[in-house]
Amino acid sequence: MNPTVKSIGISVVGVVIGAYTLKFLRKKGWL
């Protein structure tokens, strides 16, 4: 696998996880 593709994939996963975490915390009313 291309290292550039891999790093892009990892950053996309990170953004998705961050977005879900923010959504979850807002729903819980912690932010």
Contacts in CASP RR format, 6 or more apart in sequence:
PFRMAT RR
TARGET T0000
AUTHOR 0000-0000-0000
METHOD contacts of the structure
MODEL  1
MNPTVKSIGISVVGVVIGAYTLKFLRKKGWL
22 31 0 8 1.000
25 31 0 8 1.000
END
